[in-house]
Amino acid sequence: MKAENDDLLQEFTSEQIAELDGVIEKHKGEPGALIPVLEEAQMALGYLPVPVQKRVAGGLKLPLSRVYGVVTFYSLFTMTPRGKHTCRICLGTACYVRGGKKIAETLEKELGIKEGETTEDRMFTYESVRCLGACGLAPVVVIDEDVHGRVKAAKIKEILSEYD
Amino acid sequence: MKRMGENGYVKQSFVQDTETLRLSSVNELKELRSILFETLDENKPRLVICAGTACHASGSNGIIRIVKKYILEKRLADKVALRITGCHGFCEMGPFILTEPQQAFYVQVGLGDVPRIVEALLSDKYVEDLLYRDPATGEKYYSRDDIPFFKHQQRSILGLNEKIDPIRIYDYIAQGGYSVLEEVFSKQNADWIVQQVKRSGLRGRGGAGFPTGLKWEMLAKQSGDQGKFLVCNADEGDPGAYMDRSVLEGNPHSIIEGMIIGAYGTRATEGIVYVRNEYPLAVKHLKIALKQAQELGLLGDNILGTGFSFDIKIVIGAGAFVCGEETALIRSIEGKSGEPRQRPPFPVQKGVDGKPTVINNVETWANIPLIFKSGADKFATVGTENNTGTKIFSLVGKIKNTGLVEVPMGITVKEIVYDIGGGASGKAELKAVQTGGPSGGCIPANMFDVSVDYESLAEVGSIMGSGGMIVMDENTCMVDIARYFMNFLKNESCGKCFACRKGTQRMYEILDDISNGKGTLEHLDLLKELAEVVKDTTMCGLGQTASNPVLSTLRYFTDEYIEHIEKKHCPAGVCKALITYSINENCVGCQACIRVCPEGAITGEKKQRHVIDAAKCIKCGACRSVCKVEAVDVV
């Protein structure tokens, strides 16, 4: 247990760990608790490395393999730390046919990372999503909560520079 | 506070303190509705503004803020009202303001336009320059209902969105919401409900088109000792489709009402709405709606004093396309990885936690109150014989009028694309419409006369699906589209069945090769063979339909494949490895392309024809997108 705690403390503060324990406690015993617990845990901690999964497995009395299986199955969960800003490109069909692919390539080039990665300075996490339902504004890039519609490749640099 | 059930209780608590109001009989619901109806001043000038996801993204919140401020500052609250609603469907034109009772439709409104609009409404005039104009003819429309996009629709479900503020249950009740419960509870006949749904001919709007009444009948027959579940499937995973989100966001109470009716008819005990994590606004509105319905006594124990109990909870998905499949969705609700399982047992026998479960899609649930309001027979007169009612499509892609359209079943693709959608958005000719999402298929332009119903679409090799309708033109490469869908499907395959896991990957690799100019004619036979094998040997709906993008593009666009393979040429100018950019004699030497080129690949003096260095060019297309004289060629 102590060794596990040390693993956790390396990445997270004791307040964050207490929050994690609170989340586990809140849902303990509910049927189907695992996914809500992981969703809330990720909201509190930003990502779900193996020590966090161990804690969740222990708390909910589930095998670690089951927790790991669920974390790696769903696209929402991530095991690597995230950047300060999340940059999502929509690659739903509507955005795709209206030039989303080009925007994606430009973003990858500007950020210097591939989809699902985080820049070295942990400023941006870059990912693609299937559809944000803003098809009328295609192609769409969402940075944090801001939706940028009808994006042009030439404007990417300018858009990214708004975030620091 | 007066004792529950006593005469005048509803009126008193409504006037004094609405918070405490809890309805304990059907009559009290009727009373509340008549009070609300009296307060409903439909002739009062009103601004209606959409705050759905797409309009929100184009800035409707700022507009709403300014409108509120203006009304407050000018002390106009007595004269003009504001209603904030969910999606109206015409997302291309957002943010917009609709006025009542005028029905003036102001599009792409800016913050500074607000005062003019309010003042015009107050004096029953129009702000001419902001009215919607047909982009092709320039014709101006004074009434929203005359605009072709709206005129050719039949908006039974979507039409309610503009009448209701989704976070106000009283708005819904005043518009006749929850009135079906009055009839349902007074008849006290569960079987009657199921029979009505069967009579209406309603088929599941999630894609497969299974008759809803039949599903309910099977659930009603199951023993309810352990409890039974009703699930609303709001895991709308098809990229390019968002009708379910709009209904959830814009009219969550219609789903709740539908589920209460369903529960009464099938004697289900618990309800679940399984909604995508990517839809935060829908979750928010649904949570508010559930709380309001519970507080008012429409959900929970002993609903309206009838002794009937039913409640609904929300389960938020964690992002997996396959979870739209019934058995995968059930596993996800149970907190497991969303892998489908073999059927039988069907969910109606063994569903959530092993209990009998019926899963219906959002739009299906939204149809239920409509069936009972109009009567099953009347509902069945809309559409065609075996395809009754309306269907919402999300019309997107290379089309002028992007948005959500609701049409009677049996309409042709042509009517949707041209009469409602206004045709191609650019100069290029339309080539195909893709329906049904990644599991669907393409309908080529020469078959646009096909009737939009479950059977006809299946005949031409596509599917109805949940309602995505993506329009493609000559600049869309069909090999690339097949490759795009296959990439999506290989990523979303859960991996349980070998044929799907490996098959989608191999099909993707072959398509990738073809689009990179490395394809051979043998590849086409191999693709077909793989597609058939995946179709025949996988377990769930995702796997069985995963081949559709390949099969349908191969069926109608073989020539395009062959051109990629034999001539190493992409006719649409999309597949990078097969195209080169060059500048033609139209060039006026404005240097716009030089400024945007990220690689410095373009050179040329002012007023001289520019040149692209093919060795440096990364084919990003930035030059083409800024060129005003169409001087950039792609071959």
Interface residues (C-beta under 8 A of the other chain):
Chain A: P31 G32 A33 L34 I35 P36 L38 E39 R66 G69 V70 F73 Y74 S75 L76 F77 L91 G92 T93 A94 Y96 V97 R98 G99 K102 E105 T106 K109 V129 R130 C131 L132 G133 A134 C135 G136 L137 A138 V140 V147 G149 K152 A153 A154
Chain B: T53 A54 H56 A57 S58 C91 E92 M93 G94 G237 D238 P239 G240 A241 Y242 R245 S246 N277 E278 Y279 V315 I316 G317 A318 G319 A320 F321 S332 I333 E334 G335 K336 S337 G338 E339 D353 S394 V396 G397 K398 T402 G403 Q434 G437 G468 I470 M472 T476 I481 Y484 F485 F488 C494 V596 P598 C620 G621 A622 S625 V626
